Amino acid sequence: MILGVPKETFSGENRVALVPQDVERLKKIGFEVLIEEGAGKRAGFEDSEYQKSGAQILKREDVIRKSDVIASVRNLSANEEGFLKEADLYEGKVILGFLDPFSVGKILEKVKSLKITAFAMELVPRISRAQSMDALSSQATVSGYKAVLIGANLLKKMFPMLTTAAGTILPAKVFVIGAGVAGLQAIATARRLGAVVEAYDIRPSTKEQVESLGAKFVELGLESESAEDRGGYAKEMGEEFYKRQREVMKEVVSRSDLVISTAVVPGKKAPLLITEDMVKEMRPGSVIVDLAAERGGNCELTQPGEVIEKYGVVIAGPVNLPSQVPYDASLMYSRNITNFLALLVREGSLNINLEDEIVRESLLFKEGDLFSERVKEALGVG
């Protein structure tokens, strides 16, 4: 079996799909590892480190052509332009990575013609056995951490309470919307910096987790057990629900110095949670960091990839935050990839066992045919 790791071509992507530390483990289970020259450099991993671990360094076209399996951070729809430029090189390959599975509609025919088999890391089920392969969670951890640092940098106040000869400085008030992995990491990071933290999630099951990190769980009276899908993710709710949520949340947002919003629904546009009117009620100098910017934003005024100021409030819409911490993000992602590949190997050969829930749920394309029932339903195809 030959595993290839090409350099990422998506604009601004600094991560790499495999780090040198994991090459040795993959070799032990039967993989020969090919790395494109310079693939890990932007993340802090030199070619010489890969060679010491037993990988071969080759030019891009040779890596892709010679490999049976291609591991990427972004491929297919997650880097559609880049994929289409060199799609013919992927004929008959197995692709593994972030693939933006709910956006594959425009490339269905191309993938079918090339008989590509593809596993989307976004589709790895949230079950205990798959935790070590959950790349969405590992990368969301980075996003939550980085979001607080961005907010702290933009805020005109310091986070901790300080008692000084010049008087007492009151702590900053942080409100985190969404208590998934990114939200919980944001809570933990803001608390470490000394802020007073409140948090909200429509899933009542998250209350205990929020409070365990030292934050106050804001109860709006709208929480619902039905807001959580079987995978543990928040479900899309109706517009009437979000309207009531915004009305009740307005007071909490207005009293906060920093609001970090993390609410996304897989495969859907991010719900609108912070309206322009709510921003107007915030104190001048307050900050919003919208982690849902890539999916349309939780704030009505968010501009993806930009930092703007409106009504005296700074609104940041960062995209691809894990790529801003590429060394550690790559370490975690590489471990996710390595664990997934280990699941696919039996006695030195690839074995796509559809009886295994992790394999079955993650399989997006099987020899060119769209396989995922979740994606078929979302795209409305048979």
C-alpha positions as CSV (number, residue, x, y, z in Angstrom):
1,M,0.0,0.0,0.0
2,I,1.3,3.4,-0.9
3,L,0.1,6.6,0.9
4,G,0.7,10.0,-0.7
5,V,0.6,13.3,1.1
6,P,0.6,16.3,-1.3
7,K,1.2,19.9,-0.3
8,E,-2.0,21.8,0.3
9,T,-2.9,24.2,-2.5
10,F,-6.0,25.9,-1.0
11,S,-5.3,29.6,-0.4
12,G,-4.1,30.3,3.1
13,E,-4.0,26.6,4.1
14,N,-0.8,26.0,6.2
15,R,-1.6,22.6,7.7
16,V,-0.3,19.2,6.4
17,A,-2.2,16.0,6.5
18,L,0.6,13.9,8.0
19,V,3.4,14.8,10.4
20,P,6.8,12.9,10.6
21,Q,5.9,11.4,14.0
22,D,3.1,9.3,12.4
23,V,5.1,8.0,9.4
24,E,6.7,5.2,11.4
25,R,3.4,3.9,12.7
26,L,1.9,3.8,9.2
27,K,5.0,2.0,7.9
28,K,4.5,-0.6,10.6
29,I,1.0,-1.4,9.4
30,G,2.1,-1.8,5.8
31,F,2.2,1.7,4.1
32,E,5.0,3.1,2.0
33,V,4.7,6.9,2.6
34,L,5.4,9.5,-0.1
35,I,5.5,13.2,0.8
36,E,5.5,16.1,-1.7
37,E,8.6,18.2,-1.2
38,G,7.9,21.1,1.1
39,A,4.5,19.7,2.1
40,G,5.0,20.3,5.8
41,K,7.2,23.4,5.7
42,R,4.4,25.9,6.4
43,A,3.4,23.9,9.4
44,G,6.9,23.7,10.7
45,F,7.9,20.2,9.5
46,E,11.0,19.9,7.2
47,D,11.5,17.3,4.5
48,S,14.5,16.0,6.4
49,E,12.3,15.1,9.3
50,Y,10.0,13.0,7.0
51,Q,13.0,11.3,5.5
52,K,14.4,10.4,9.0
53,S,11.0,8.8,9.8
54,G,11.1,6.7,6.6
55,A,9.1,8.6,4.1
56,Q,10.2,9.4,0.5
57,I,10.2,13.0,-0.7
58,L,9.0,13.3,-4.3
59,K,7.5,15.9,-6.7
60,R,3.8,16.5,-6.6
61,E,2.7,14.6,-9.7
62,D,4.8,11.6,-8.7
63,V,3.3,11.5,-5.2
64,I,-0.2,11.5,-6.6
65,R,0.3,9.1,-9.5
66,K,2.2,6.5,-7.5
67,S,-0.1,6.4,-4.5
68,D,-3.1,4.2,-3.7
69,V,-4.3,6.5,-1.0
70,I,-4.1,10.3,-0.8
71,A,-4.4,12.0,2.5
72,S,-5.2,15.7,2.4
73,V,-6.4,18.5,4.7
74,R,-8.6,19.8,1.9
75,N,-9.7,18.0,-1.2
76,L,-12.7,17.6,-3.6
77,S,-15.2,20.3,-2.8
78,A,-13.1,21.7,0.1
79,N,-10.6,22.7,-2.5
80,E,-12.7,22.4,-5.7
81,E,-10.6,24.6,-7.9
82,G,-7.4,22.8,-6.9
83,F,-9.0,19.4,-7.3
84,L,-10.4,20.1,-10.8
85,K,-7.0,21.3,-12.0
86,E,-5.4,17.9,-11.4
87,A,-8.4,15.6,-11.1
88,D,-7.2,13.2,-13.7
89,L,-4.3,12.3,-11.5
90,Y,-6.7,10.9,-8.9
91,E,-8.3,8.2,-11.1
92,G,-9.0,5.1,-9.1
93,K,-7.5,6.6,-5.9
94,V,-8.8,6.5,-2.4
95,I,-9.0,10.0,-1.0
96,L,-9.1,10.9,2.7
97,G,-9.5,14.4,4.2
98,F,-11.9,17.3,4.7
99,L,-14.0,17.2,1.5
100,D,-16.9,19.5,2.3
101,P,-19.3,16.6,1.5
102,F,-22.5,18.6,1.4
103,S,-21.1,20.7,-1.5
104,V,-20.1,17.9,-3.9
105,G,-23.1,18.5,-6.3
106,K,-21.0,20.2,-8.9
107,I,-18.3,17.5,-9.1
108,L,-20.4,14.4,-9.0
109,E,-19.9,13.5,-12.6
110,K,-16.2,14.2,-12.5
111,V,-15.7,11.9,-9.5
112,K,-17.9,9.2,-11.1
113,S,-15.8,9.3,-14.3
114,L,-12.6,8.8,-12.3
115,K,-14.1,6.0,-10.0
116,I,-12.7,7.8,-6.9
117,T,-13.3,6.3,-3.5
118,A,-13.4,9.0,-0.8
119,F,-13.7,9.2,3.0
120,A,-14.8,12.6,4.4
121,M,-13.5,13.4,7.9
122,E,-16.5,15.6,8.4
123,L,-18.7,12.5,8.4
124,V,-16.9,10.5,11.0
125,P,-19.7,9.6,13.5
126,R,-19.6,10.9,17.0
127,I,-19.3,7.6,18.8
128,S,-16.8,6.7,21.6
129,R,-14.9,4.4,19.3
130,A,-14.3,7.1,16.8
131,Q,-13.1,9.9,19.2
132,S,-9.5,9.4,18.1
133,M,-10.5,10.0,14.5
134,D,-12.8,13.0,15.1
135,A,-11.0,15.6,13.1
136,L,-13.8,18.1,13.3
137,S,-13.4,18.2,17.1
138,S,-9.6,18.3,17.1
139,Q,-9.6,21.3,14.7
140,A,-12.5,23.0,16.6
141,T,-10.3,22.9,19.7
142,V,-7.8,25.0,17.9
143,S,-10.5,27.4,16.6
144,G,-12.0,27.9,20.1
145,Y,-8.6,28.7,21.6
146,K,-7.5,31.1,18.8
147,A,-10.9,32.9,18.9
148,V,-10.3,34.1,22.4
149,L,-6.8,35.3,21.6
150,I,-8.2,37.3,18.6
151,G,-11.0,38.7,20.8
152,A,-8.5,39.6,23.6
153,N,-6.3,41.4,21.1
154,L,-9.1,43.4,19.6
155,L,-10.8,44.3,23.0
156,K,-9.9,47.6,24.5
157,K,-9.9,46.0,28.0
158,M,-7.8,43.4,29.7
159,F,-9.4,40.1,30.7
160,P,-8.4,39.6,34.3
161,M,-9.4,41.5,37.4
162,L,-6.4,43.4,38.7
163,T,-5.9,45.1,42.0
164,T,-3.3,47.8,41.6
165,A,-2.0,50.9,43.3
166,A,-4.0,52.8,40.7
167,G,-7.2,51.0,41.7
168,T,-9.1,47.8,40.8
169,I,-9.6,46.8,37.2
170,L,-12.8,44.8,36.7
171,P,-12.6,41.6,34.6
172,A,-13.9,41.5,31.1
173,K,-17.3,39.8,30.5
174,V,-17.2,37.1,27.8
175,F,-20.3,35.4,26.3
176,V,-19.8,32.3,24.3
177,I,-22.7,31.1,22.1
178,G,-22.6,27.4,21.3
179,A,-21.0,24.9,23.7
180,G,-19.6,22.4,21.2
181,V,-15.9,21.7,21.1
182,A,-14.9,25.1,19.9
183,G,-17.2,26.8,22.4
184,L,-16.0,24.8,25.4
185,Q,-12.3,25.5,24.4
186,A,-13.2,29.2,24.1
187,I,-14.7,29.1,27.6
188,A,-11.7,27.4,29.1
189,T,-9.2,29.8,27.4
190,A,-11.2,32.9,28.4
191,R,-11.4,31.6,32.0
192,R,-7.6,31.0,32.1
193,L,-7.1,34.6,31.0
194,G,-9.2,35.8,33.9
195,A,-12.5,36.8,32.3
196,V,-16.0,36.3,33.7
197,V,-17.6,33.9,31.3
198,E,-21.2,33.1,30.4
199,A,-22.3,30.6,27.8
200,Y,-25.4,29.4,26.1
201,D,-26.4,26.4,23.9
202,I,-29.8,25.2,22.8
203,R,-28.8,21.7,23.9
204,P,-29.6,21.5,27.7
205,S,-27.1,18.5,27.9
206,T,-24.2,21.0,27.6
207,K,-25.1,22.9,30.9
208,E,-23.0,20.6,33.0
209,Q,-20.0,20.9,30.7
210,V,-20.2,24.7,30.7
211,E,-20.4,24.9,34.5
212,S,-17.5,22.4,34.9
213,L,-15.2,24.9,33.2
214,G,-16.2,27.7,35.6
215,A,-18.6,29.5,33.4
216,K,-22.3,30.4,34.0
217,F,-24.8,28.7,31.8
218,V,-27.3,31.2,30.6
219,E,-30.8,29.7,30.6
220,L,-33.2,31.4,28.1
221,G,-36.1,29.0,28.6
222,L,-35.7,27.8,25.0
223,E,-33.4,24.8,25.5
224,S,-34.8,21.6,24.0
225,E,-33.7,18.0,24.0
226,S,-34.9,17.9,20.4
227,A,-32.2,20.4,19.4
228,E,-29.6,17.6,19.4
229,D,-29.2,15.0,16.6
230,R,-28.1,11.4,17.2
231,G,-24.5,12.4,16.5
232,G,-24.5,15.0,19.3
233,Y,-24.5,18.0,17.0
234,A,-27.0,20.9,17.2
235,K,-29.9,20.5,14.8
236,E,-31.3,23.2,12.6
237,M,-34.3,24.9,14.2
238,G,-37.1,26.9,12.6
239,E,-36.9,30.6,12.0
240,E,-39.5,31.2,14.7
241,F,-37.3,29.5,17.3
242,Y,-34.3,31.7,16.3
243,K,-36.4,34.8,16.4
244,R,-37.4,34.1,20.0
245,Q,-33.8,33.2,20.8
246,R,-32.5,36.5,19.5
247,E,-35.1,38.4,21.5
248,V,-34.2,36.7,24.8
249,M,-30.4,36.7,24.1
250,K,-30.3,40.4,23.3
251,E,-29.8,41.4,27.0
252,V,-26.9,39.1,27.5
253,V,-25.1,40.2,24.3
254,S,-25.6,43.9,25.2
255,R,-23.8,43.5,28.6
256,S,-20.9,41.5,27.2
257,D,-17.5,42.9,26.3
258,L,-16.6,40.0,24.0
259,V,-19.1,37.7,22.3
260,I,-17.8,34.5,20.6
261,S,-20.3,32.7,18.4
262,T,-19.7,29.2,17.3
263,A,-23.1,27.9,16.2
264,V,-23.0,25.9,13.0
265,V,-25.2,23.1,11.7
266,P,-23.5,20.5,9.5
267,G,-24.3,21.0,5.8
268,K,-26.5,24.1,6.5
269,K,-26.1,27.9,6.5
270,A,-25.2,29.1,10.0
271,P,-28.2,30.4,12.0
272,L,-28.5,34.1,12.4
273,L,-28.2,34.8,16.2
274,I,-26.9,38.4,16.4
275,T,-28.8,41.0,14.5
276,E,-27.7,44.5,13.5
277,D,-30.1,45.9,16.2
278,M,-28.4,43.7,18.8
279,V,-25.0,45.1,17.8
280,K,-26.3,48.6,18.2
281,E,-27.1,47.9,21.8
282,M,-23.6,46.7,22.6
283,R,-21.2,49.1,24.3
284,P,-18.7,50.9,22.1
285,G,-15.4,49.0,22.2
286,S,-17.1,45.6,22.5
287,V,-16.0,42.8,20.2
288,I,-17.7,40.0,18.3
289,V,-15.7,37.0,17.0
290,D,-17.9,35.0,14.7
291,L,-16.5,31.5,14.2
292,A,-19.4,30.7,11.9
293,A,-18.2,33.2,9.3
294,E,-17.3,30.5,6.7
295,R,-20.9,29.3,6.9
296,G,-22.5,32.7,6.5
297,G,-22.0,33.9,10.0
298,N,-24.0,34.0,13.2
299,C,-23.9,37.8,13.2
300,E,-25.8,39.7,10.5
301,L,-22.9,42.1,10.0
302,T,-20.1,39.5,9.7
303,Q,-17.8,39.7,6.7
304,P,-15.9,36.4,6.2
305,G,-12.2,36.9,6.5
306,E,-12.5,40.6,7.6
307,V,-12.4,42.7,10.7
308,I,-14.8,45.6,10.6
309,E,-16.2,48.2,13.0
310,K,-19.9,49.1,13.1
311,Y,-21.6,51.2,15.7
312,G,-18.4,51.2,17.7
313,V,-18.3,47.4,17.9
314,V,-15.5,45.4,16.3
315,I,-16.7,42.4,14.4
316,A,-14.2,39.7,13.3
317,G,-15.1,37.0,10.9
318,P,-12.0,34.7,10.9
319,V,-11.9,31.8,8.5
320,N,-9.8,28.6,8.7
321,L,-8.5,29.4,12.2
322,P,-6.7,26.0,12.6
323,S,-4.4,27.1,9.8
324,Q,-3.2,30.0,12.0
325,V,-1.8,27.4,14.5
326,P,-0.6,24.9,11.9
327,Y,2.0,23.0,13.9
328,D,-0.4,21.8,16.6
329,A,-3.4,21.6,14.3
330,S,-1.4,19.4,12.0
331,L,-0.2,17.2,14.9
332,M,-3.8,16.5,15.9
333,Y,-5.1,16.1,12.4
334,S,-2.3,13.7,11.5
335,R,-3.2,11.5,14.4
336,N,-6.8,11.5,13.3
337,I,-5.8,10.5,9.8
338,T,-3.4,7.8,11.1
339,N,-6.0,6.3,13.4
340,F,-8.5,6.2,10.5
341,L,-6.1,4.6,8.1
342,A,-5.3,1.9,10.8
343,L,-9.0,1.1,10.8
344,L,-9.0,0.5,7.1
345,V,-6.0,-1.9,7.1
346,R,-6.3,-5.7,7.7
347,E,-3.3,-7.9,7.3
348,G,-1.4,-5.4,5.3
349,S,-4.2,-4.6,2.8
350,L,-6.9,-2.0,2.5
351,N,-10.2,-3.4,3.7
352,I,-13.3,-1.2,3.3
353,N,-15.5,-3.0,5.7
354,L,-19.0,-1.5,5.3
355,E,-20.2,-3.4,8.4
356,D,-18.0,-1.0,10.5
357,E,-20.1,2.0,11.4
358,I,-17.1,4.4,11.2
359,V,-16.1,3.2,7.8
360,R,-19.7,3.1,6.5
361,E,-20.7,6.6,7.8
362,S,-17.5,8.3,6.6
363,L,-17.6,6.8,3.1
364,L,-18.6,9.6,0.7
365,F,-17.9,8.0,-2.7
366,K,-17.4,4.3,-3.5
367,E,-15.6,3.8,-6.8
368,G,-17.2,7.0,-8.1
369,D,-20.7,6.5,-6.9
370,L,-22.1,8.8,-4.2
371,F,-22.5,6.5,-1.2
372,S,-23.3,8.6,1.9
373,E,-27.0,8.5,2.7
374,R,-26.7,11.7,4.7
375,V,-25.3,13.6,1.7
376,K,-27.7,12.0,-0.8
377,E,-30.6,13.2,1.4
378,A,-29.1,16.7,1.7
379,L,-28.5,17.0,-2.0
380,G,-31.8,15.4,-2.9
381,V,-30.3,12.7,-5.1
382,G,-31.1,9.0,-5.2
